[in-house]
Amino acid sequence: MTAPLVFAGVVQRGGFELHAELTVAPGEVVAVLGPNGAGKSTLLRTVAGLERLTSGTVRVGDEIWQDADEHLPPEQRRTGMVFQDHRLFPHLDVRENVAFPLRSSGVRVRAARQEARRWLESLELDHLADRRPGQLSGGQAQRVALARALARRPDVLLLDEPMAALDAGARIDVRAFLRAHLREFPGPVLLVTHDPLEAMVLADRLVVLEDGRVVQEGPPHEVARRPASSYVARLVGLNLWAGVLRGGEVALDGGGTLAVSEGATVEEGHPVLVSLRPSAITLHTERPDHTSTRNVWRGRVAAMEGLADRVRIEVHGTPPALVDVTHAAVTELGVDVGAEVWLSAKATEMEAYAEGAPRRTETTTL
Amino acid sequence: MSSRRERPPWALGAPAALGALLLVVPLVGLLLRAPWSGLPRILATPEVADALRLSLVSATLATAVSLVLGVPLAWVLARTDLPGLRLLRALVTLPLVLPPVVGGVALLLVLGRNGLVGQHLDAWFGITIPFTTLAVVIAETFVAMPFLVVAVEGALRSADRGYDEAAATLGASRLTVFRRVTMPLVRPALVAGGVLCWARALGEFGATVTFAGNLQGTTRTMPLAVYLAMETDPDAALALSLVLLMVSVAVLFTLRGRWVGTGGTV
Protein backbone atom coordinates (compact mmCIF):
# COMPACT_ATOMS: atom_id res chain seq x y z
CA MET A 1 0.00 0.00 0.00
CA THR A 2 1.31 3.42 -0.82
CA ALA A 3 -0.69 6.16 0.79
CA PRO A 4 0.27 9.48 2.34
CA LEU A 5 1.07 9.70 6.04
CA VAL A 6 -0.95 12.36 7.80
CA PHE A 7 -0.07 13.59 11.27
CA ALA A 8 -2.23 16.28 12.77
CA GLY A 9 -2.37 16.59 16.49
CA VAL A 10 -1.08 17.47 19.88
CA VAL A 11 1.12 15.49 22.23
CA GLN A 12 1.36 16.82 25.76
CA ARG A 13 3.87 15.42 28.19
CA GLY A 14 4.81 17.21 31.35
CA GLY A 15 5.32 20.82 30.43
CA PHE A 16 6.10 20.03 26.82
CA GLU A 17 3.64 20.26 23.97
CA LEU A 18 4.12 19.12 20.41
CA HIS A 19 1.58 20.66 18.08
CA ALA A 20 2.13 19.84 14.45
CA GLU A 21 0.48 19.11 11.16
CA LEU A 22 2.38 17.19 8.61
CA THR A 23 1.65 15.21 5.48
CA VAL A 24 4.20 13.01 3.79
CA ALA A 25 3.41 11.78 0.29
CA PRO A 26 4.26 8.25 -0.88
CA GLY A 27 7.84 8.16 -2.09
CA GLU A 28 8.61 11.47 -0.45
CA VAL A 29 11.42 11.80 2.08
CA VAL A 30 10.69 14.44 4.70
CA ALA A 31 13.40 15.40 7.16
CA VAL A 32 12.33 16.79 10.51
CA LEU A 33 15.08 19.10 11.64
CA GLY A 34 15.29 20.78 15.00
CA PRO A 35 17.32 21.31 18.14
CA ASN A 36 17.31 18.84 21.03
CA GLY A 37 14.01 18.79 22.85
CA ALA A 38 12.09 20.27 19.93
CA GLY A 39 9.80 17.25 19.76
CA LYS A 40 11.28 15.54 16.70
CA SER A 41 11.53 12.11 18.26
CA THR A 42 8.18 12.50 19.97
CA LEU A 43 6.64 13.13 16.56
CA LEU A 44 8.23 9.98 15.16
CA ARG A 45 7.38 7.83 18.17
CA THR A 46 3.79 8.99 18.03
CA VAL A 47 3.55 7.93 14.41
CA ALA A 48 4.99 4.54 15.39
CA GLY A 49 2.48 4.21 18.23
CA LEU A 50 5.12 4.17 20.94
CA GLU A 51 3.59 7.34 22.30
CA ARG A 52 0.03 8.57 22.21
CA LEU A 53 -1.48 11.70 20.79
CA THR A 54 -3.27 13.79 23.38
CA SER A 55 -5.63 14.80 20.62
CA GLY A 56 -5.68 14.63 16.86
CA THR A 57 -5.14 12.02 14.18
CA VAL A 58 -2.45 9.85 12.74
CA ARG A 59 -3.45 8.04 9.57
CA VAL A 60 -2.03 6.48 6.46
CA GLY A 61 -4.40 7.02 3.57
CA ASP A 62 -7.79 6.02 4.94
CA GLU A 63 -6.38 3.77 7.62
CA ILE A 64 -6.70 5.47 11.00
CA TRP A 65 -3.75 4.72 13.28
CA GLN A 66 -4.96 6.99 16.01
CA ASP A 67 -7.83 9.37 16.54
CA ALA A 68 -10.23 10.16 19.35
CA ASP A 69 -11.66 6.61 19.39
CA GLU A 70 -8.84 4.46 18.22
CA HIS A 71 -5.27 3.76 19.16
CA LEU A 72 -3.68 1.08 17.05
CA PRO A 73 -0.84 -0.52 19.04
CA PRO A 74 2.62 -0.27 17.46
CA GLU A 75 2.66 -3.89 16.32
CA GLN A 76 -0.45 -3.33 14.22
CA ARG A 77 0.91 -0.27 12.44
CA ARG A 78 2.95 -1.11 9.42
CA THR A 79 5.90 1.08 10.25
CA GLY A 80 9.55 0.29 9.77
CA MET A 81 11.54 2.14 12.35
CA VAL A 82 15.29 2.66 12.49
CA PHE A 83 16.52 3.88 15.87
CA GLN A 84 19.58 5.95 16.67
CA ASP A 85 21.03 3.07 18.68
CA HIS A 86 20.07 0.46 16.01
CA ARG A 87 18.42 -1.81 18.62
CA LEU A 88 19.36 -4.99 16.83
CA PHE A 89 18.52 -7.88 19.14
CA PRO A 90 21.83 -8.89 20.68
CA HIS A 91 20.84 -12.54 21.12
CA LEU A 92 20.02 -13.03 17.43
CA ASP A 93 22.40 -13.01 14.49
CA VAL A 94 21.90 -10.61 11.59
CA ARG A 95 19.81 -13.06 9.57
CA GLU A 96 17.51 -13.78 12.51
CA ASN A 97 17.20 -10.07 13.21
CA VAL A 98 16.05 -9.41 9.67
CA ALA A 99 13.79 -12.46 9.80
CA PHE A 100 12.24 -11.23 13.06
CA PRO A 101 9.50 -9.04 11.55
CA LEU A 102 8.66 -11.84 9.11
CA ARG A 103 8.42 -14.43 11.88
CA SER A 104 6.28 -12.01 13.87
CA SER A 105 3.84 -11.74 11.00
CA GLY A 106 3.47 -15.51 10.87
CA VAL A 107 5.96 -16.48 8.16
CA ARG A 108 7.43 -19.92 8.83
CA VAL A 109 11.03 -20.27 9.93
CA ARG A 110 12.49 -21.47 6.62
CA ALA A 111 10.59 -19.01 4.46
CA ALA A 112 11.43 -16.16 6.81
CA ARG A 113 15.12 -17.02 6.70
CA GLN A 114 15.07 -17.16 2.92
CA GLU A 115 13.34 -13.82 2.67
CA ALA A 116 15.75 -12.31 5.19
CA ARG A 117 18.58 -13.55 3.03
CA ARG A 118 17.03 -11.89 -0.02
CA TRP A 119 16.75 -8.59 1.85
CA LEU A 120 20.34 -8.81 2.95
CA GLU A 121 21.44 -9.60 -0.59
CA SER A 122 19.50 -6.74 -2.09
CA LEU A 123 21.17 -4.36 0.36
CA GLU A 124 24.54 -6.07 -0.15
CA LEU A 125 24.76 -7.10 3.46
CA ASP A 126 24.65 -10.88 3.02
CA HIS A 127 28.27 -11.27 4.11
CA LEU A 128 27.16 -10.17 7.59
CA ALA A 129 24.33 -12.71 7.88
CA ASP A 130 25.96 -14.94 10.49
CA ARG A 131 27.29 -12.19 12.73
CA ARG A 132 25.88 -11.09 16.03
CA PRO A 133 25.12 -7.36 16.43
CA GLY A 134 28.06 -7.12 18.84
CA GLN A 135 30.38 -8.06 15.98
CA LEU A 136 29.18 -5.26 13.69
CA SER A 137 30.55 -1.76 13.34
CA GLY A 138 28.15 1.09 14.00
CA GLY A 139 27.68 1.71 10.30
CA GLN A 140 27.04 -1.95 9.54
CA ALA A 141 24.56 -2.18 12.39
CA GLN A 142 22.56 0.76 11.04
CA ARG A 143 22.46 -0.79 7.58
CA VAL A 144 21.21 -4.05 9.02
CA ALA A 145 18.67 -2.07 11.05
CA LEU A 146 17.35 -0.58 7.80
CA ALA A 147 17.19 -4.06 6.25
CA ARG A 148 15.20 -5.27 9.25
CA ALA A 149 12.83 -2.31 9.05
CA LEU A 150 12.31 -2.88 5.31
CA ALA A 151 11.71 -6.60 5.84
CA ARG A 152 8.62 -5.62 7.78
CA ARG A 153 7.30 -4.37 4.41
CA PRO A 154 6.14 -1.18 6.10
CA ASP A 155 3.71 1.37 4.76
CA VAL A 156 5.76 4.11 6.37
CA LEU A 157 9.48 4.25 7.05
CA LEU A 158 10.64 6.11 10.15
CA LEU A 159 14.27 6.96 10.86
CA ASP A 160 15.15 8.45 14.23
CA GLU A 161 18.56 10.14 14.01
CA PRO A 162 20.02 7.07 12.28
CA MET A 163 23.49 8.58 11.98
CA ALA A 164 23.77 10.55 15.22
CA ALA A 165 25.68 7.82 17.05
CA LEU A 166 28.14 7.12 14.24
CA ASP A 167 31.65 8.43 13.75
CA ALA A 168 32.34 10.75 10.83
CA GLY A 169 33.53 8.08 8.40
CA ALA A 170 30.65 5.71 9.05
CA ARG A 171 28.25 8.63 8.80
CA ILE A 172 29.27 9.34 5.22
CA ASP A 173 28.91 5.66 4.30
CA VAL A 174 25.52 5.27 5.91
CA ARG A 175 24.32 8.53 4.40
CA ALA A 176 25.21 7.30 0.93
CA PHE A 177 23.57 3.98 1.72
CA LEU A 178 20.37 5.64 2.89
CA ARG A 179 20.40 8.00 -0.08
CA ALA A 180 20.48 5.01 -2.40
CA HIS A 181 17.83 2.96 -0.62
CA LEU A 182 15.37 5.53 0.66
CA ARG A 183 14.68 6.46 -2.96
CA GLU A 184 13.55 2.91 -3.69
CA PHE A 185 11.03 2.88 -0.88
CA PRO A 186 7.54 3.46 -2.29
CA GLY A 187 5.86 4.81 0.85
CA PRO A 188 6.32 7.97 2.91
CA VAL A 189 9.65 8.36 4.68
CA LEU A 190 10.07 10.46 7.80
CA LEU A 191 13.62 11.17 8.91
CA VAL A 192 14.47 12.90 12.16
CA THR A 193 17.83 14.59 12.37
CA HIS A 194 19.64 17.52 13.83
CA ASP A 195 22.27 17.48 11.11
CA PRO A 196 21.35 19.92 8.31
CA LEU A 197 23.68 18.26 5.83
CA GLU A 198 22.00 14.91 6.41
CA ALA A 199 18.64 16.55 5.86
CA MET A 200 19.78 18.36 2.70
CA VAL A 201 21.27 15.23 1.16
CA LEU A 202 18.48 12.82 1.96
CA ALA A 203 15.25 14.78 2.02
CA ASP A 204 12.87 16.14 -0.58
CA ARG A 205 11.41 18.47 1.98
CA LEU A 206 12.50 19.87 5.32
CA VAL A 207 10.29 20.50 8.27
CA VAL A 208 11.91 22.58 10.98
CA LEU A 209 10.58 21.95 14.45
CA GLU A 210 11.32 24.25 17.37
CA ASP A 211 9.67 24.02 20.79
CA GLY A 212 7.08 21.61 19.50
CA ARG A 213 5.99 23.83 16.61
CA VAL A 214 6.71 23.73 12.90
CA VAL A 215 8.57 26.96 12.21
CA GLN A 216 9.49 26.32 8.61
CA GLU A 217 8.73 23.86 5.88
CA GLY A 218 9.99 23.65 2.32
CA PRO A 219 12.50 22.22 -0.14
CA PRO A 220 15.98 21.96 1.40
CA HIS A 221 17.59 24.61 -0.83
CA GLU A 222 14.81 27.06 -0.04
CA VAL A 223 15.14 26.53 3.69
CA ALA A 224 18.89 26.86 3.40
CA ARG A 225 18.61 30.10 1.43
CA ARG A 226 15.88 31.69 3.47
CA PRO A 227 15.95 30.45 7.04
CA ALA A 228 12.92 31.46 9.04
CA SER A 229 14.62 31.38 12.40
CA SER A 230 18.00 32.04 13.87
CA TYR A 231 18.25 28.34 14.70
CA VAL A 232 18.03 27.35 11.05
CA ALA A 233 20.29 30.22 10.00
CA ARG A 234 22.92 29.03 12.44
CA LEU A 235 22.51 25.46 11.26
CA VAL A 236 23.10 26.34 7.65
CA GLY A 237 25.72 28.93 8.54
CA LEU A 238 23.95 32.08 7.40
CA ASN A 239 23.58 35.53 8.89
CA LEU A 240 19.98 36.27 9.65
CA TRP A 241 18.49 39.56 10.75
CA ALA A 242 14.89 40.51 11.42
CA GLY A 243 13.53 43.96 10.73
CA VAL A 244 10.89 46.06 8.97
CA LEU A 245 10.98 47.20 5.38
CA ARG A 246 10.97 51.00 5.11
CA GLY A 247 11.70 52.84 1.87
CA GLY A 248 13.70 50.11 0.26
CA GLU A 249 15.80 49.57 3.35
CA VAL A 250 15.33 47.24 6.24
CA ALA A 251 15.33 48.85 9.66
CA LEU A 252 16.67 46.03 11.83
CA ASP A 253 15.06 45.13 15.16
CA GLY A 254 18.44 45.21 16.86
CA GLY A 255 19.40 48.57 15.38
CA GLY A 256 21.01 49.52 12.08
CA THR A 257 19.67 49.45 8.57
CA LEU A 258 20.48 47.30 5.57
CA ALA A 259 19.92 48.06 1.92
CA VAL A 260 18.43 45.04 0.20
CA SER A 261 18.03 44.21 -3.46
CA GLU A 262 15.29 45.94 -5.42
CA GLY A 263 12.29 43.90 -6.37
CA ALA A 264 11.71 42.21 -3.07
CA THR A 265 8.00 41.53 -2.97
CA VAL A 266 7.85 42.21 0.70
CA GLU A 267 5.42 44.99 1.48
CA GLU A 268 6.43 48.28 3.01
CA GLY A 269 6.14 48.40 6.75
CA HIS A 270 5.96 44.62 7.14
CA PRO A 271 8.28 42.38 9.15
CA VAL A 272 11.04 40.98 7.03
CA LEU A 273 13.95 38.62 7.39
CA VAL A 274 17.27 39.26 5.72
CA SER A 275 19.77 36.44 5.20
CA LEU A 276 23.35 36.81 4.02
CA ARG A 277 26.15 34.34 3.40
CA PRO A 278 29.17 35.01 5.63
CA SER A 279 31.39 34.90 2.54
CA ALA A 280 29.41 37.74 0.94
CA ILE A 281 30.71 40.17 3.55
CA THR A 282 34.03 41.92 2.97
CA LEU A 283 36.25 42.82 5.88
CA HIS A 284 38.25 46.08 6.01
CA THR A 285 40.57 47.58 8.57
CA GLU A 286 39.62 51.14 7.54
CA ARG A 287 36.43 52.65 6.27
CA PRO A 288 36.21 51.71 2.59
CA ASP A 289 35.97 54.95 0.58
CA HIS A 290 35.81 53.93 -3.00
CA THR A 291 33.06 51.42 -2.92
CA SER A 292 29.68 51.27 -4.58
CA THR A 293 28.55 48.92 -1.85
CA ARG A 294 25.63 50.43 -0.01
CA ASN A 295 25.97 48.47 3.21
CA VAL A 296 28.99 49.55 5.23
CA TRP A 297 29.16 49.30 9.00
CA ARG A 298 31.66 49.00 11.82
CA GLY A 299 32.27 46.38 14.39
CA ARG A 300 34.74 44.66 16.63
CA VAL A 301 36.10 41.16 16.16
CA ALA A 302 34.69 39.03 18.97
CA ALA A 303 35.91 35.57 17.96
CA MET A 304 37.80 33.81 15.22
CA GLU A 305 37.57 30.17 14.22
CA GLY A 306 39.83 28.55 11.67
CA LEU A 307 37.96 26.24 9.31
CA ALA A 308 39.49 24.03 6.65
CA ASP A 309 39.56 26.55 3.83
CA ARG A 310 38.65 29.80 5.54
CA VAL A 311 38.43 31.67 8.80
CA ARG A 312 35.07 32.43 10.34
CA ILE A 313 35.04 35.73 12.16
CA GLU A 314 32.34 36.77 14.55
CA VAL A 315 31.95 40.53 14.53
CA HIS A 316 30.00 42.46 17.15
CA GLY A 317 28.42 45.54 15.65
CA THR A 318 25.12 46.92 14.49
CA PRO A 319 24.12 44.48 13.22
CA PRO A 320 26.39 41.65 14.42
CA ALA A 321 27.62 39.35 11.67
CA LEU A 322 29.51 36.21 10.80
CA VAL A 323 32.17 36.85 8.18
CA ASP A 324 34.12 34.25 6.23
CA VAL A 325 37.51 35.29 4.88
CA THR A 326 40.51 33.39 3.57
CA HIS A 327 43.49 32.57 5.75
CA ALA A 328 45.55 34.82 3.46
CA ALA A 329 43.18 37.72 4.05
CA VAL A 330 43.51 37.37 7.81
CA THR A 331 47.30 37.56 7.49
CA GLU A 332 47.12 40.47 5.09
CA LEU A 333 44.66 42.49 7.19
CA GLY A 334 46.37 41.57 10.43
CA VAL A 335 43.11 41.37 12.36
CA ASP A 336 42.73 39.60 15.65
CA VAL A 337 40.14 39.34 18.39
CA GLY A 338 39.34 42.83 19.66
CA ALA A 339 40.29 44.60 16.44
CA GLU A 340 38.05 47.37 15.10
CA VAL A 341 36.91 46.51 11.60
CA TRP A 342 34.60 47.71 8.87
CA LEU A 343 32.20 45.43 7.07
CA SER A 344 30.66 45.86 3.65
CA ALA A 345 28.13 43.83 1.73
CA LYS A 346 26.30 44.35 -1.54
CA ALA A 347 22.57 44.89 -1.44
CA THR A 348 22.17 42.31 -4.19
CA GLU A 349 23.60 39.63 -1.91
CA MET A 350 20.99 40.32 0.75
CA GLU A 351 18.07 37.89 0.63
CA ALA A 352 14.97 39.63 1.97
CA TYR A 353 11.72 37.77 2.56
CA ALA A 354 8.57 38.13 4.58
CA GLU A 355 8.55 36.92 8.14
CA GLY A 356 5.61 35.21 9.73
CA ALA A 357 3.46 32.13 9.35
CA PRO A 358 2.76 30.30 7.22
CA ARG A 359 6.38 29.77 6.42
CA ARG A 360 5.98 27.43 3.55
CA THR A 361 8.76 29.00 1.58
CA GLU A 362 7.82 27.16 -1.58
CA THR A 363 4.85 29.48 -1.91
CA THR A 364 6.87 32.63 -1.34
CA THR A 365 8.16 34.30 -4.46
CA LEU A 366 10.81 36.92 -4.83
CA MET B 1 40.25 -4.89 44.92
CA SER B 2 42.65 -2.38 46.36
CA SER B 3 46.26 -2.66 45.37
CA ARG B 4 47.23 -1.58 48.88
CA ARG B 5 47.40 -4.68 51.07
CA GLU B 6 47.70 -4.17 54.74
CA ARG B 7 47.65 -6.18 57.92
CA PRO B 8 44.26 -5.87 59.59
CA PRO B 9 44.31 -4.36 63.07
CA TRP B 10 43.65 -6.83 65.88
CA ALA B 11 40.21 -5.48 66.57
CA LEU B 12 39.14 -6.43 63.06
CA GLY B 13 41.40 -9.39 62.34
CA ALA B 14 40.46 -11.46 65.38
CA PRO B 15 36.67 -11.42 64.92
CA ALA B 16 37.17 -11.92 61.19
CA ALA B 17 39.23 -15.03 61.79
CA LEU B 18 36.75 -16.33 64.33
CA GLY B 19 33.88 -15.70 61.94
CA ALA B 20 35.63 -17.51 59.13
CA LEU B 21 36.37 -20.48 61.42
CA LEU B 22 32.77 -20.62 62.51
CA LEU B 23 31.67 -20.93 58.90
CA VAL B 24 34.37 -23.24 57.64
CA VAL B 25 35.16 -25.65 60.49
CA PRO B 26 31.76 -27.39 60.57
CA LEU B 27 32.01 -28.11 56.86
CA VAL B 28 35.52 -29.46 57.29
CA GLY B 29 34.25 -31.58 60.15
CA LEU B 30 31.52 -32.96 57.92
CA LEU B 31 34.05 -33.87 55.27
CA LEU B 32 36.36 -35.51 57.82
CA ARG B 33 33.67 -37.55 59.50
CA ALA B 34 31.86 -38.57 56.33
CA PRO B 35 31.61 -42.34 55.80
CA TRP B 36 33.35 -42.13 52.41
CA SER B 37 33.85 -45.86 51.92
CA GLY B 38 30.30 -46.77 52.79
CA LEU B 39 28.77 -43.95 50.75
CA PRO B 40 27.44 -45.94 47.79
CA ARG B 41 25.92 -48.54 50.10
CA ILE B 42 24.24 -45.94 52.33
CA LEU B 43 22.86 -43.96 49.42
CA ALA B 44 21.38 -47.17 48.02
CA THR B 45 19.38 -48.03 51.13
CA PRO B 46 15.63 -47.60 50.51
CA GLU B 47 15.14 -44.79 53.05
CA VAL B 48 17.99 -42.70 51.71
CA ALA B 49 17.28 -43.45 48.07
CA ASP B 50 13.63 -42.49 48.59
CA ALA B 51 14.59 -39.20 50.19
CA LEU B 52 17.06 -38.47 47.40
CA ARG B 53 14.60 -39.23 44.65
CA LEU B 54 11.75 -37.36 46.33
CA SER B 55 13.93 -34.32 46.96
CA LEU B 56 15.16 -34.12 43.39
CA VAL B 57 11.68 -34.62 41.96
CA SER B 58 9.90 -32.17 44.25
CA ALA B 59 12.58 -29.47 44.03
CA THR B 60 12.56 -29.73 40.25
CA LEU B 61 8.76 -29.59 40.16
CA ALA B 62 8.76 -26.60 42.52
CA THR B 63 11.25 -24.85 40.27
CA ALA B 64 9.12 -25.61 37.22
CA VAL B 65 6.03 -24.22 38.95
CA SER B 66 8.05 -21.18 40.04
CA LEU B 67 9.14 -20.56 36.47
CA VAL B 68 5.65 -20.91 35.06
CA LEU B 69 4.07 -18.65 37.69
CA GLY B 70 6.98 -16.59 38.95
CA VAL B 71 8.31 -15.25 35.66
CA PRO B 72 4.98 -13.72 34.64
CA LEU B 73 4.67 -12.39 38.18
CA ALA B 74 8.10 -10.80 37.91
CA TRP B 75 7.08 -9.30 34.57
CA VAL B 76 3.91 -7.80 36.06
CA LEU B 77 5.88 -6.38 38.99
CA ALA B 78 8.57 -4.91 36.75
CA ARG B 79 6.66 -3.73 33.72
CA THR B 80 3.19 -2.64 34.73
CA ASP B 81 1.87 0.11 36.95
CA LEU B 82 -1.20 -1.55 38.40
CA PRO B 83 -2.52 -0.04 41.63
CA GLY B 84 -1.23 -1.73 44.77
CA LEU B 85 1.84 -3.01 43.03
CA ARG B 86 4.19 -1.86 45.78
CA LEU B 87 2.19 -3.75 48.36
CA LEU B 88 2.10 -6.82 46.11
CA ARG B 89 5.86 -6.67 45.69
CA ALA B 90 6.32 -6.52 49.45
CA LEU B 91 4.00 -9.48 49.98
CA VAL B 92 5.63 -11.53 47.24
CA THR B 93 9.07 -11.08 48.74
CA LEU B 94 7.87 -11.68 52.30
CA PRO B 95 8.59 -15.44 52.20
CA LEU B 96 12.26 -14.52 51.72
CA VAL B 97 12.44 -13.36 55.33
CA LEU B 98 9.53 -15.28 56.81
CA PRO B 99 10.51 -18.30 58.95
CA PRO B 100 9.56 -21.26 56.72
CA VAL B 101 7.70 -22.96 59.53
CA VAL B 102 5.31 -19.99 59.60
CA GLY B 103 4.80 -20.52 55.88
CA GLY B 104 3.97 -24.14 56.61
CA VAL B 105 1.41 -23.17 59.23
CA ALA B 106 -0.15 -20.64 56.85
CA LEU B 107 -0.37 -23.21 54.07
CA LEU B 108 -1.98 -25.67 56.43
CA LEU B 109 -4.56 -23.06 57.44
CA VAL B 110 -5.50 -22.43 53.84
CA LEU B 111 -5.03 -25.77 52.13
CA GLY B 112 -5.44 -28.10 55.11
CA ARG B 113 -8.44 -30.40 55.41
CA ASN B 114 -10.32 -27.78 57.35
CA GLY B 115 -8.57 -24.85 55.72
CA LEU B 116 -10.20 -21.94 53.94
CA VAL B 117 -9.74 -23.49 50.54
CA GLY B 118 -8.85 -27.00 51.58
CA GLN B 119 -12.28 -27.81 53.04
CA HIS B 120 -13.91 -27.09 49.68
CA LEU B 121 -11.33 -29.06 47.78
CA ASP B 122 -12.11 -31.95 50.12
CA ALA B 123 -15.88 -31.57 50.02
CA TRP B 124 -16.28 -30.96 46.29
CA PHE B 125 -13.47 -32.92 44.71
CA GLY B 126 -12.31 -35.23 47.47
CA ILE B 127 -8.83 -33.75 47.20
CA THR B 128 -6.66 -33.49 50.29
CA ILE B 129 -3.34 -31.80 49.89
CA PRO B 130 -1.53 -32.03 53.23
CA PHE B 131 0.79 -34.99 53.73
CA THR B 132 1.14 -35.65 49.99
CA THR B 133 4.01 -35.06 47.59
CA LEU B 134 1.92 -32.26 46.13
CA ALA B 135 2.08 -30.57 49.54
CA VAL B 136 5.87 -30.86 49.43
CA VAL B 137 5.96 -29.16 46.04
CA ILE B 138 3.61 -26.41 47.22
CA ALA B 139 5.60 -25.78 50.39
CA GLU B 140 8.86 -25.65 48.47
CA THR B 141 7.37 -23.35 45.85
CA PHE B 142 6.07 -21.03 48.56
CA VAL B 143 9.51 -20.69 50.05
CA ALA B 144 11.65 -20.76 46.91
CA MET B 145 9.67 -18.87 44.26
CA PRO B 146 10.41 -15.41 45.70
CA PHE B 147 14.11 -15.99 44.96
CA LEU B 148 13.29 -16.44 41.30
CA VAL B 149 10.83 -13.55 41.23
CA VAL B 150 13.31 -11.14 42.80
CA ALA B 151 16.13 -12.15 40.45
CA VAL B 152 14.02 -11.94 37.31
CA GLU B 153 12.22 -8.76 38.32
CA GLY B 154 15.52 -7.00 38.94
CA ALA B 155 16.77 -8.05 35.53
CA LEU B 156 13.55 -6.95 33.85
CA ARG B 157 13.77 -3.56 35.51
CA SER B 158 17.29 -2.92 34.39
CA ALA B 159 16.84 -4.44 30.92
CA ASP B 160 16.75 -2.02 28.01
CA ARG B 161 13.10 -1.47 27.09
CA GLY B 162 14.26 -0.17 23.73
CA TYR B 163 14.46 -3.71 22.41
CA ASP B 164 10.85 -4.33 23.35
CA GLU B 165 9.86 -1.15 21.53
CA ALA B 166 11.84 -2.13 18.48
CA ALA B 167 10.18 -5.55 18.48
CA ALA B 168 6.74 -3.95 18.71
CA THR B 169 7.43 -1.70 15.72
CA LEU B 170 8.50 -4.84 13.85
CA GLY B 171 5.05 -6.31 14.32
CA ALA B 172 5.61 -8.57 17.30
CA SER B 173 2.63 -9.00 19.62
CA ARG B 174 3.26 -8.42 23.30
CA LEU B 175 3.45 -12.14 23.92
CA THR B 176 5.92 -12.60 21.07
CA VAL B 177 8.00 -9.74 22.43
CA PHE B 178 8.01 -11.41 25.84
CA ARG B 179 8.95 -14.79 24.42
CA ARG B 180 11.44 -13.85 21.73
CA VAL B 181 13.02 -10.65 23.06
CA THR B 182 12.41 -9.95 26.74
CA MET B 183 13.07 -13.45 28.05
CA PRO B 184 16.21 -14.17 26.01
CA LEU B 185 17.65 -10.85 27.17
CA VAL B 186 17.18 -11.67 30.86
CA ARG B 187 18.26 -15.29 30.44
CA PRO B 188 21.29 -15.01 32.75
CA ALA B 189 19.03 -13.81 35.56
CA LEU B 190 16.51 -16.49 34.67
CA VAL B 191 19.16 -19.19 34.99
CA ALA B 192 20.56 -17.72 38.19
CA GLY B 193 17.10 -17.29 39.70
CA GLY B 194 16.11 -20.81 38.66
CA VAL B 195 19.20 -22.41 40.17
CA LEU B 196 18.82 -20.43 43.36
CA CYS B 197 15.16 -21.36 43.53
CA TRP B 198 15.96 -25.03 43.00
CA ALA B 199 18.68 -25.00 45.65
CA ARG B 200 16.36 -23.32 48.12
CA ALA B 201 13.60 -25.84 47.37
CA LEU B 202 16.03 -28.72 47.80
CA GLY B 203 17.02 -27.53 51.27
CA GLU B 204 13.51 -26.66 52.40
CA PHE B 205 12.67 -28.06 55.82
CA GLY B 206 10.35 -25.97 57.99
CA ALA B 207 7.42 -25.40 55.67
CA THR B 208 7.61 -28.95 54.35
CA VAL B 209 7.62 -30.68 57.69
CA THR B 210 4.77 -28.51 58.93
CA PHE B 211 2.54 -28.68 55.88
CA ALA B 212 3.50 -31.99 54.29
CA GLY B 213 4.61 -34.04 57.24
CA ASN B 214 7.33 -36.65 57.30
CA LEU B 215 6.28 -39.80 55.45
CA GLN B 216 8.98 -41.88 53.83
CA GLY B 217 8.72 -41.95 50.05
CA THR B 218 5.92 -39.39 50.00
CA THR B 219 6.98 -36.30 51.89
CA ARG B 220 10.29 -37.13 53.57
CA THR B 221 12.79 -35.09 51.57
CA MET B 222 16.53 -35.10 52.20
CA PRO B 223 16.60 -32.40 54.90
CA LEU B 224 13.85 -34.20 56.79
CA ALA B 225 15.64 -37.50 56.39
CA VAL B 226 18.86 -35.96 57.66
CA TYR B 227 17.13 -34.63 60.74
CA LEU B 228 15.46 -37.95 61.44
CA ALA B 229 18.54 -40.03 60.74
CA MET B 230 20.67 -38.05 63.17
CA GLU B 231 18.86 -39.94 65.95
CA THR B 232 18.96 -43.44 64.51
CA ASP B 233 21.57 -43.70 61.78
CA PRO B 234 24.19 -40.92 61.91
CA ASP B 235 26.05 -42.35 58.92
CA ALA B 236 22.97 -41.94 56.71
CA ALA B 237 22.56 -38.39 57.97
CA LEU B 238 26.18 -37.68 57.14
CA ALA B 239 25.87 -39.19 53.67
CA LEU B 240 22.78 -37.15 52.87
CA SER B 241 24.39 -34.01 54.27
CA LEU B 242 27.34 -34.64 52.04
CA VAL B 243 25.06 -34.87 49.02
CA LEU B 244 23.40 -31.60 49.96
CA LEU B 245 26.79 -29.99 50.45
CA MET B 246 27.91 -31.13 46.99
CA VAL B 247 24.78 -29.66 45.51
CA SER B 248 25.41 -26.37 47.26
CA VAL B 249 28.96 -26.23 45.98
CA ALA B 250 27.69 -26.98 42.48
CA VAL B 251 25.15 -24.17 42.79
CA LEU B 252 27.82 -21.72 43.90
CA PHE B 253 29.91 -22.79 40.95
CA THR B 254 27.00 -22.19 38.57
CA LEU B 255 26.36 -18.75 39.97
CA ARG B 256 29.98 -17.73 40.34
CA GLY B 257 30.64 -14.18 39.44
CA ARG B 258 26.95 -13.45 39.71
CA TRP B 259 25.91 -13.72 43.33
CA VAL B 260 29.31 -14.42 44.76
CA GLY B 261 32.81 -13.38 43.89
CA THR B 262 34.14 -9.90 43.38
CA GLY B 263 31.19 -7.61 43.72
CA GLY B 264 29.01 -9.61 41.37
CA THR B 265 25.36 -8.66 41.61
CA VAL B 266 22.27 -9.27 39.58
Interface residues (C-beta under 8 A of the other chain):
Chain A: A48 G49 L50 P73 P74 E75 Q76 R77 R78 T79 G80 M81 F83 D85 R87 F89 P90 H91 F100 P101 R103 S104 S105 R148 A149 R152 L158
Chain B: G162 Y163 E165 A166 A167 A168 T169 L170 G171 A172 S173 R174 T176 R180 V181 P184 L185 R187
